[in-house]
Amino acid sequence: MKTPSTLSARDLRRAIATYGELLRSHREVINRLNVYPVPDGDTGTNMGLTIESVSNALAALDQNAPMGDVAKAIAHGSLMGARGNSGVILSQLLRGLVAKFPPSSDVSPHQLAEALVHADVLARQAVVRPVEGTILSVARAGAEGAVGHDDSLIALVRGARDAAKEALAKTPDQLAVLKQAGVVDSGGAGLVLFFDALCFALGNDELPVAPSVDSIVVHVHEELRDDSALADLRYEVMYFLDADDTKMHAFREVWAGIGDSIVVVGGDGLYNCHIHTNDVGAAIEASLDAGRPRDIRVTDLADQVIEERWVREATMESGEETSEPAPTTAVVAVVVGEGIGRIFHSLGARQLVLGGQSMNPSTADLVKAVQATGSSQVVVLPNNKNVRPAAEQVAGLVDQTVKVVATSSIVEGFAALLAYDPDASAEQNAAAMRASACNVVAGEVTQAVRDVTTDVGEVHEGDWIGLGASGVLSVADSIAGASNQLLATLVRPEHELLTIIEGDGSSPANTRRVTEFLAEEYPQISVEVHHGGQPLYPYYFGLE
């Protein structure tokens, strides 16, 4: 392979494609570098999905598209697809990089070096409180490593890569939480792969192979205390903001007072905004003074779990027309797992949309399902608090009457459907279904993927944990142990019925241990068992 002296549009597209492949192969390793015990979909997944959006934008171009068109696709695709703190910062880095590329010619080494510096500057401007020891430190090191190599493109990208790797290795010395955990920064690890992809595309350098996930050991046995007012921020709020550019400085000032991990990227009237905060209402209201927010996503950081596998692999289709006569009011439900989908269908849901906690369906997905019902009135069951913002937007985008019953879990959705009357109006159904859903107390069991300290004690990788609305409520070395401890915490004298939904990892033996425990300790409670097939969570529980 002849080493190019300039970066062409084709080279850039090859680098982006390679970067996407690297993020896919390293996703679980990068995710492991985080320090919450629930299997979650944050850094590796968010960066991967951001680049996937870029790849989709590039796929719409002609293979011989000029640099200007490629740059615009990268900038727009990354802005629209950015997810989470790491994805939004990555978006700004990419937008800053391609903003300096000439529209109709190749990129010279000097221009690429300037572009890397510009990307670093813009990324830091987007973060209200830049912190060293993060992806920002790695980006700056990459830009500085490119300096002095204007005479050789391959020497430039290798210099950037090597400097970025060196900076990544130093991140534990810059952030106490990384040093305590014994890991490097996850976002920085994801960014280094971009420089690896550039070196492969331009010099055919060997690509890194992802290490075994089991080789990544995270040591967290003490909870670091932060006495600042911004410690323990619970919610991640993200949205697109159509805004007057002149009002964005004031917007950032407002956000600076209510949260942290603030990243605002974009320009020319469109911004992608990200914040961690305890005041969701204020985070959204601030946007109204600057413009109009859309695609609002709110994630409970204490309960963020990934359902990417079943979203990617599920064979169930949503939004398809059905031959059955349309009822007066139809139900659209967001579901996880094929078995759960069958149960929702059996209870009367007409259309199903695949989605959940961190793999939220889009408003467009929900609109398609609502329109496919064929009914003039529709009730939507989001079955997750993160899906509710998208569901609330549907009514303004369709001709049908749409009511949202704000269910936060699958078991609440089940309870809501028990009150569903296909011949009643949407408004009547929504009132009855809300009342039914409110009678449910939800819980779930999953396996910890890393060590952490919780209110109920130390959690170690591999432990089974029971989760309720307030977080981790039980810890045990077995599924049944965690389940029974969780139920002992949740059950109240007024409860009469427990619905058990079996997922991956459940077994007849474990289910029997749970039902026997209930029969002995809470004989007044009747039990219903359903097979849901949900991943990661052997059991969902719903107490009524």
C-alpha positions as CSV (number, residue, x, y, z in Angstrom):
1,M,0.0,0.0,0.0
2,K,1.4,3.4,-1.0
3,T,1.4,5.9,1.8
4,P,-0.7,8.9,0.7
5,S,0.7,12.4,1.2
6,T,-2.8,13.9,1.7
7,L,-6.1,12.8,3.3
8,S,-8.7,12.2,0.6
9,A,-12.5,11.9,1.1
10,R,-12.2,8.2,0.4
11,D,-9.5,7.9,3.1
12,L,-11.7,9.7,5.6
13,R,-14.6,7.5,4.9
14,R,-12.4,4.4,5.3
15,A,-11.2,5.7,8.6
16,I,-14.8,6.3,9.8
17,A,-15.8,2.8,8.8
18,T,-12.8,1.3,10.5
19,Y,-13.5,3.4,13.6
20,G,-17.1,2.1,13.7
21,E,-15.8,-1.5,13.5
22,L,-13.3,-0.9,16.3
23,L,-15.9,0.6,18.6
24,R,-18.1,-2.4,18.0
25,S,-15.4,-4.8,18.8
26,H,-14.2,-2.8,21.9
27,R,-17.7,-1.8,23.1
28,E,-18.0,-4.2,26.1
29,V,-14.4,-3.4,27.1
30,I,-15.0,0.3,27.1
31,N,-18.3,-0.1,28.9
32,R,-16.5,-2.2,31.6
33,L,-14.3,0.8,32.4
34,N,-17.3,2.4,34.1
35,V,-18.0,1.9,37.8
36,Y,-21.7,1.1,38.3
37,P,-22.7,-2.5,39.0
38,V,-25.7,-2.8,36.7
39,P,-24.8,-3.9,33.1
40,D,-25.2,-0.5,31.4
41,G,-25.0,1.0,28.0
42,D,-22.9,4.1,28.4
43,T,-19.5,5.1,27.0
44,G,-18.7,2.3,24.5
45,T,-22.3,1.9,23.4
46,N,-22.9,5.7,23.2
47,M,-19.7,6.3,21.1
48,G,-20.5,3.4,18.9
49,L,-24.1,4.6,18.2
50,T,-22.8,8.1,17.5
51,I,-20.5,6.8,14.8
52,E,-23.2,4.5,13.5
53,S,-25.2,7.6,12.8
54,V,-22.2,9.1,11.0
55,S,-21.9,5.9,8.9
56,N,-25.6,6.1,8.0
57,A,-25.2,9.7,6.8
58,L,-22.1,8.7,4.7
59,A,-23.9,5.7,3.2
60,A,-26.4,8.1,1.6
61,L,-23.6,9.8,-0.4
62,D,-22.1,8.8,-3.7
63,Q,-18.9,6.9,-3.4
64,N,-17.1,9.7,-5.2
65,A,-18.6,12.5,-3.1
66,P,-16.2,15.4,-2.6
67,M,-14.6,16.3,0.8
68,G,-17.2,19.0,1.4
69,D,-20.1,16.6,1.2
70,V,-18.3,14.0,3.3
71,A,-17.5,16.6,6.0
72,K,-21.1,17.8,6.1
73,A,-22.4,14.2,6.5
74,I,-19.9,13.6,9.3
75,A,-20.8,16.8,11.1
76,H,-24.6,16.4,10.8
77,G,-24.6,12.6,11.4
78,S,-22.6,13.0,14.6
79,L,-24.7,15.9,15.9
80,M,-28.0,14.1,15.3
81,G,-26.7,10.7,16.6
82,A,-24.8,11.8,19.7
83,R,-25.8,10.0,22.8
84,G,-24.6,10.5,26.4
85,N,-21.7,12.6,27.6
86,S,-19.1,10.7,25.6
87,G,-21.1,10.7,22.4
88,V,-21.8,14.4,22.5
89,I,-18.1,15.3,23.1
90,L,-17.1,12.9,20.3
91,S,-19.6,14.6,18.1
92,Q,-18.0,18.0,18.8
93,L,-14.5,16.6,18.1
94,L,-15.6,15.3,14.8
95,R,-17.5,18.5,13.9
96,G,-14.5,20.6,14.8
97,L,-12.2,18.4,12.8
98,V,-14.0,18.4,9.5
99,A,-14.9,22.1,9.8
100,K,-11.3,22.9,8.8
101,F,-11.3,20.6,5.8
102,P,-11.3,22.2,2.3
103,P,-14.6,21.5,0.5
104,S,-13.2,20.4,-2.9
105,S,-9.7,19.1,-2.4
106,D,-7.7,16.7,-0.2
107,V,-6.5,17.6,3.3
108,S,-2.8,18.4,3.6
109,P,-0.7,17.4,6.7
110,H,-0.7,21.1,7.8
111,Q,-4.5,21.4,7.4
112,L,-5.0,18.1,9.3
113,A,-2.8,19.3,12.2
114,E,-4.8,22.6,12.3
115,A,-8.0,20.6,12.2
116,L,-7.0,18.5,15.2
117,V,-6.2,21.6,17.2
118,H,-9.5,23.2,16.2
119,A,-11.4,20.0,17.3
120,D,-9.7,20.2,20.7
121,V,-10.6,23.8,21.2
122,L,-14.3,23.3,20.2
123,A,-14.7,20.3,22.4
124,R,-13.4,22.1,25.4
125,Q,-15.7,25.1,24.6
126,A,-18.7,22.7,24.6
127,V,-18.0,21.4,28.1
128,V,-19.0,23.9,30.8
129,R,-16.5,22.4,33.3
130,P,-13.7,20.6,31.5
131,V,-12.0,18.0,33.6
132,E,-8.6,16.5,33.0
133,G,-8.1,12.8,32.9
134,T,-11.0,12.4,30.4
135,I,-11.6,12.2,26.7
136,L,-10.7,15.9,26.6
137,S,-7.1,15.2,27.8
138,V,-6.7,12.5,25.2
139,A,-8.0,14.8,22.4
140,R,-5.6,17.6,23.4
141,A,-2.7,15.2,23.5
142,G,-3.6,13.9,20.0
143,A,-3.6,17.4,18.7
144,E,-0.3,18.2,20.3
145,G,1.2,15.0,19.1
146,A,0.5,16.0,15.5
147,V,2.5,19.2,15.8
148,G,5.8,19.1,14.0
149,H,4.9,16.5,11.4
150,D,3.6,18.8,8.6
151,D,5.9,17.2,6.1
152,S,4.4,13.7,6.5
153,L,0.8,12.7,6.8
154,I,1.5,9.2,8.2
155,A,4.0,10.6,10.7
156,L,1.4,13.1,11.8
157,V,-1.4,10.6,12.5
158,R,1.1,8.2,14.2
159,G,2.4,11.0,16.3
160,A,-1.2,11.9,17.3
161,R,-2.0,8.3,18.0
162,D,1.1,7.7,20.2
163,A,0.5,10.9,22.1
164,A,-3.1,10.0,22.7
165,K,-2.2,6.6,24.0
166,E,0.3,8.1,26.4
167,A,-2.2,10.6,27.6
168,L,-4.8,7.8,28.2
169,A,-2.3,5.9,30.3
170,K,-1.9,9.0,32.5
171,T,-5.6,9.5,33.1
172,P,-5.6,7.5,36.4
173,D,-3.1,10.0,37.8
174,Q,-5.4,12.9,36.9
175,L,-8.7,11.5,38.2
176,A,-9.0,10.0,41.7
177,V,-12.0,7.8,40.8
178,L,-9.9,6.2,38.0
179,K,-6.9,5.6,40.2
180,Q,-9.1,4.0,42.9
181,A,-10.8,1.8,40.3
182,G,-7.5,0.9,38.6
183,V,-8.7,1.8,35.1
184,V,-8.1,4.4,32.4
185,D,-10.8,6.8,31.2
186,S,-13.4,5.0,29.1
187,G,-14.1,7.9,26.8
188,G,-10.4,8.5,26.2
189,A,-10.0,4.8,25.4
190,G,-12.7,5.1,22.8
191,L,-11.1,8.2,21.2
192,V,-7.7,6.5,20.9
193,L,-9.4,4.0,18.6
194,F,-10.1,6.9,16.2
195,F,-6.4,7.6,15.8
196,D,-5.8,3.9,15.4
197,A,-8.4,3.9,12.6
198,L,-6.7,6.9,10.9
199,C,-3.3,5.1,11.0
200,F,-4.9,2.0,9.5
201,A,-6.6,4.0,6.7
202,L,-3.5,5.9,5.8
203,G,-0.6,3.6,6.6
204,N,-2.3,0.2,6.9
205,D,-1.0,0.0,10.5
206,E,-2.1,-3.0,12.5
207,L,-5.5,-2.5,14.3
208,P,-5.7,-3.2,18.1
209,V,-7.5,-6.3,19.2
210,A,-10.0,-5.9,22.0
211,P,-8.8,-7.7,25.2
212,S,-11.1,-10.1,27.0
213,V,-13.7,-8.3,29.0
214,D,-12.8,-10.6,31.9
215,S,-9.3,-9.1,31.9
216,I,-10.6,-5.7,32.8
217,V,-10.7,-5.6,36.6
218,V,-12.3,-2.7,38.3
219,H,-11.5,-2.1,41.9
220,V,-14.1,0.0,43.7
221,H,-14.6,-0.9,47.4
222,E,-15.0,2.6,48.8
223,E,-17.3,5.2,47.7
224,L,-15.5,8.5,46.9
225,R,-17.2,11.4,48.7
226,D,-17.8,14.7,47.1
227,D,-19.1,17.4,49.3
228,S,-19.9,19.8,46.5
229,A,-23.5,20.7,45.6
230,L,-23.0,18.8,42.3
231,A,-22.3,15.4,43.8
232,D,-24.6,12.4,43.3
233,L,-26.5,14.0,40.3
234,R,-29.1,11.4,39.4
235,Y,-30.5,12.3,36.0
236,E,-29.1,12.7,32.5
237,V,-31.1,15.1,30.4
238,M,-30.5,15.3,26.6
239,Y,-32.3,17.1,23.8
240,F,-32.0,18.9,20.5
241,L,-32.5,22.6,20.8
242,D,-33.6,24.8,17.9
243,A,-32.3,28.2,19.3
244,D,-31.2,31.7,18.6
245,D,-27.4,31.5,18.6
246,T,-27.2,34.8,20.6
247,K,-29.1,33.3,23.5
248,M,-26.9,30.2,24.0
249,H,-24.5,31.9,26.3
250,A,-27.3,32.7,28.7
251,F,-28.6,29.1,28.4
252,R,-25.2,27.7,29.3
253,E,-25.1,30.0,32.3
254,V,-28.4,28.7,33.6
255,W,-27.3,25.1,33.1
256,A,-24.1,25.8,35.0
257,G,-26.1,26.5,38.1
258,I,-28.2,23.3,38.1
259,G,-25.9,20.5,37.0
260,D,-22.6,19.1,35.8
261,S,-21.2,17.0,32.9
262,I,-22.6,19.8,30.7
263,V,-21.9,19.5,27.0
264,V,-23.6,21.8,24.4
265,V,-22.6,21.3,20.8
266,G,-23.8,22.6,17.5
267,G,-24.4,26.0,15.9
268,D,-26.4,27.8,13.2
269,G,-29.6,27.4,15.2
270,L,-29.3,23.7,16.1
271,Y,-27.7,22.3,19.3
272,N,-27.3,19.0,21.0
273,C,-27.5,19.5,24.8
274,H,-26.4,17.2,27.6
275,I,-26.5,17.6,31.4
276,H,-26.4,15.6,34.6
277,T,-28.7,17.2,37.1
278,N,-31.2,16.6,40.0
279,D,-33.6,19.2,38.6
280,V,-35.0,17.8,35.3
281,G,-37.7,20.4,35.1
282,A,-35.3,23.3,35.3
283,A,-33.0,21.7,32.8
284,I,-35.8,21.6,30.3
285,E,-37.4,24.9,31.1
286,A,-34.0,26.7,30.5
287,S,-34.3,25.8,26.8
288,L,-37.6,27.6,26.4
289,D,-35.9,31.0,26.9
290,A,-33.5,30.2,24.1
291,G,-35.7,28.3,21.6
292,R,-37.6,25.1,21.2
293,P,-36.4,21.7,22.6
294,R,-37.2,18.4,20.9
295,D,-36.4,14.7,21.2
296,I,-36.1,15.1,25.0
297,R,-34.5,12.1,26.7
298,V,-34.3,11.8,30.5
299,T,-32.3,8.9,31.9
300,D,-32.2,7.8,35.6
301,L,-28.4,7.3,36.0
302,A,-29.0,5.0,39.0
303,D,-31.1,2.6,36.8
304,Q,-29.4,2.8,33.4
305,V,-29.3,-0.7,31.8
306,I,-28.6,-1.8,28.2
307,E,-30.9,-3.7,26.1
308,E,-28.9,-3.4,22.9
309,R,-28.8,-7.2,22.3
310,W,-32.5,-7.7,22.1
311,V,-32.9,-4.5,20.1
312,R,-30.3,-5.6,17.6
313,E,-31.2,-9.3,17.4
314,A,-35.0,-9.3,18.0
315,T,-37.0,-10.7,15.1
316,M,-40.3,-9.1,16.3
317,E,-41.3,-6.3,14.0
318,S,-43.2,-3.2,15.1
319,G,-45.4,-0.8,13.1
320,E,-46.8,-3.5,10.8
321,E,-50.4,-3.4,9.6
322,T,-52.7,-6.1,11.1
323,S,-55.7,-7.6,9.4
324,E,-57.9,-7.6,12.6
325,P,-60.6,-4.9,12.7
326,A,-59.4,-1.8,14.4
327,P,-61.0,-1.2,17.8
328,T,-62.3,2.2,18.9
329,T,-59.2,2.6,21.0
330,A,-56.0,0.7,20.3
331,V,-52.9,0.3,22.5
332,V,-49.3,0.7,21.5
333,A,-46.8,-0.7,24.0
334,V,-43.0,-0.5,24.2
335,V,-41.7,-4.0,25.1
336,V,-38.4,-5.9,25.8
337,G,-38.2,-9.6,25.0
338,E,-40.3,-11.8,22.7
339,G,-42.2,-13.5,25.5
340,I,-43.2,-10.1,27.0
341,G,-44.4,-9.1,23.5
342,R,-46.6,-12.1,23.3
343,I,-48.1,-11.4,26.7
344,F,-48.8,-7.8,25.8
345,H,-50.5,-9.0,22.6
346,S,-52.6,-11.4,24.5
347,L,-53.7,-8.6,26.8
348,G,-54.9,-6.5,23.9
349,A,-51.9,-4.4,22.7
350,R,-52.3,-3.9,19.0
351,Q,-48.8,-2.7,18.1
352,L,-45.5,-3.3,19.8
353,V,-42.4,-1.2,19.7
354,L,-39.0,-2.6,20.7
355,G,-37.2,-0.4,23.2
356,G,-36.2,0.2,26.8
357,Q,-34.0,2.0,29.2
358,S,-30.9,3.0,27.2
359,M,-32.0,1.9,23.8
360,N,-35.0,4.2,23.6
361,P,-37.3,4.0,20.6
362,S,-37.5,7.2,18.6
363,T,-40.6,9.4,18.4
364,A,-40.7,8.3,14.7
365,D,-40.9,4.6,15.8
366,L,-43.9,5.4,18.0
367,V,-45.6,7.5,15.4
368,K,-45.3,4.6,12.9
369,A,-46.8,2.2,15.4
370,V,-49.7,4.5,16.3
371,Q,-50.5,5.1,12.6
372,A,-50.4,1.3,12.0
373,T,-53.1,0.6,14.6
374,G,-55.9,1.8,12.2
375,S,-57.7,3.2,15.2
376,S,-58.8,6.9,15.5
377,Q,-57.9,6.8,19.2
378,V,-54.7,5.3,20.8
379,V,-53.2,4.8,24.2
380,V,-49.4,4.5,24.4
381,L,-47.7,2.5,27.2
382,P,-44.0,3.6,27.2
383,N,-43.2,1.1,30.1
384,N,-40.0,3.0,30.9
385,K,-39.5,6.5,32.2
386,N,-36.9,7.2,29.5
387,V,-39.3,6.5,26.8
388,R,-42.0,8.8,28.1
389,P,-40.6,12.0,26.6
390,A,-40.7,10.6,23.1
391,A,-44.2,9.2,23.7
392,E,-45.5,12.5,24.8
393,Q,-44.6,14.0,21.4
394,V,-46.6,11.6,19.4
395,A,-50.0,13.3,19.8
396,G,-48.8,16.4,18.0
397,L,-47.5,14.4,15.0
398,V,-50.5,12.3,14.1
399,D,-54.2,12.9,13.2
400,Q,-55.4,10.4,15.8
401,T,-56.3,11.1,19.4
402,V,-53.3,9.9,21.5
403,K,-53.1,9.5,25.3
404,V,-50.0,8.4,27.1
405,V,-50.2,6.3,30.3
406,A,-46.9,7.0,31.9
407,T,-45.9,3.4,32.9
408,S,-42.3,3.1,34.1
409,S,-41.9,-0.6,34.0
410,I,-43.1,-3.7,32.2
411,V,-45.2,-4.9,35.2
412,E,-46.9,-1.5,35.3
413,G,-47.7,-1.9,31.7
414,F,-49.2,-5.3,32.4
415,A,-51.4,-3.9,35.2
416,A,-52.5,-1.0,32.9
417,L,-53.7,-3.4,30.2
418,L,-55.9,-5.3,32.7
419,A,-58.1,-2.2,32.8
420,Y,-58.1,-1.7,29.0
421,D,-61.5,-1.6,27.2
422,P,-61.2,-1.5,23.4
423,D,-64.7,-0.1,23.0
424,A,-64.1,2.9,25.4
425,S,-62.5,6.2,24.4
426,A,-58.8,6.9,24.7
427,E,-59.5,9.3,27.5
428,Q,-61.6,6.8,29.5
429,N,-59.0,4.1,28.9
430,A,-56.1,6.3,30.0
431,A,-57.8,7.2,33.3
432,A,-58.6,3.6,34.1
433,M,-55.2,2.3,33.0
434,R,-53.4,4.9,35.0
435,A,-55.3,3.9,38.1
436,S,-54.5,0.3,37.6
437,A,-50.8,0.9,36.9
438,C,-50.5,2.9,40.1
439,N,-51.3,-0.2,42.2
440,V,-48.1,-1.9,41.2
441,V,-44.7,-1.9,43.1
442,A,-42.0,-3.0,40.7
443,G,-38.7,-4.8,41.3
444,E,-36.0,-6.6,39.2
445,V,-33.0,-8.8,39.6
446,T,-29.8,-8.7,37.6
447,Q,-26.1,-9.5,37.9
448,A,-23.4,-6.9,38.9
449,V,-20.7,-6.4,36.3
450,R,-18.3,-4.5,38.6
451,D,-17.6,-3.7,42.3
452,V,-19.3,-0.8,44.1
453,T,-20.5,0.3,47.5
454,T,-24.2,0.7,47.9
455,D,-26.6,1.6,50.8
456,V,-27.1,-2.2,51.4
457,G,-23.4,-3.0,51.5
458,E,-20.5,-4.0,49.2
459,V,-21.4,-5.3,45.7
460,H,-18.8,-7.4,43.9
461,E,-18.7,-8.4,40.3
462,G,-20.8,-11.4,39.8
463,D,-23.1,-10.8,42.7
464,W,-26.8,-10.9,42.1
465,I,-28.6,-7.6,43.0
466,G,-32.2,-6.7,43.5
467,L,-33.3,-3.3,42.3
468,G,-36.3,-1.2,43.3
469,A,-37.3,2.4,42.6
470,S,-34.7,3.7,45.0
471,G,-31.8,1.7,43.6
472,V,-30.0,-1.5,44.9
473,L,-32.1,-3.1,47.7
474,S,-30.5,-6.6,47.9
475,V,-27.2,-8.3,47.3
476,A,-26.6,-12.1,47.3
477,D,-24.5,-14.8,45.7
478,S,-27.5,-16.4,44.0
479,I,-30.4,-15.3,41.9
480,A,-32.9,-16.8,44.3
481,G,-31.2,-15.1,47.3
482,A,-31.3,-11.7,45.7
483,S,-34.9,-12.2,44.7
484,N,-36.1,-13.2,48.1
485,Q,-34.2,-10.4,49.8
486,L,-35.7,-7.9,47.4
487,L,-39.2,-9.2,47.9
488,A,-38.8,-9.1,51.7
489,T,-38.0,-5.4,51.2
490,L,-40.9,-4.6,48.8
491,V,-43.8,-6.7,50.2
492,R,-46.3,-4.8,52.3
493,P,-49.3,-6.1,54.3
494,E,-51.8,-4.8,51.7
495,H,-50.2,-6.7,48.8
496,E,-52.3,-9.6,47.5
497,L,-50.7,-10.6,44.1
498,L,-47.2,-11.0,42.8
499,T,-46.5,-11.2,39.1
500,I,-43.2,-12.9,38.2
501,I,-41.8,-12.4,34.7
502,E,-39.0,-14.9,33.9
503,G,-36.1,-13.7,31.7
504,D,-32.6,-15.0,30.7
505,G,-31.0,-16.7,33.7
506,S,-34.2,-17.8,35.3
507,S,-34.8,-21.5,35.9
508,P,-37.6,-23.7,37.3
509,A,-35.5,-24.3,40.4
510,N,-35.0,-20.6,41.1
511,T,-38.6,-19.8,40.4
512,R,-39.6,-22.6,42.8
513,R,-37.3,-21.2,45.5
514,V,-39.0,-17.8,45.2
515,T,-42.5,-19.2,45.3
516,E,-41.7,-21.4,48.3
517,F,-40.2,-18.4,50.1
518,L,-43.4,-16.4,49.5
519,A,-45.7,-19.3,50.5
520,E,-43.8,-19.6,53.8
521,E,-43.3,-15.9,54.6
522,Y,-46.3,-14.3,52.9
523,P,-49.0,-16.9,52.5
524,Q,-51.6,-14.2,51.7
525,I,-50.0,-13.4,48.4
526,S,-51.1,-15.2,45.2
527,V,-48.4,-15.7,42.5
528,E,-48.6,-15.6,38.7
529,V,-45.6,-16.6,36.7
530,H,-45.0,-15.6,33.0
531,H,-42.1,-16.2,30.7
532,G,-40.9,-12.9,29.3
533,G,-37.5,-13.8,27.8
534,Q,-35.9,-10.4,28.6
535,P,-32.1,-10.3,28.6
536,L,-29.9,-9.4,31.6
537,Y,-32.8,-9.6,34.1
538,P,-33.7,-13.1,35.3
539,Y,-36.8,-11.7,37.0
540,Y,-39.1,-8.8,36.9
541,F,-41.5,-8.6,39.9
542,G,-44.8,-6.7,40.2
543,L,-46.6,-6.5,43.5
544,E,-50.3,-5.4,43.7
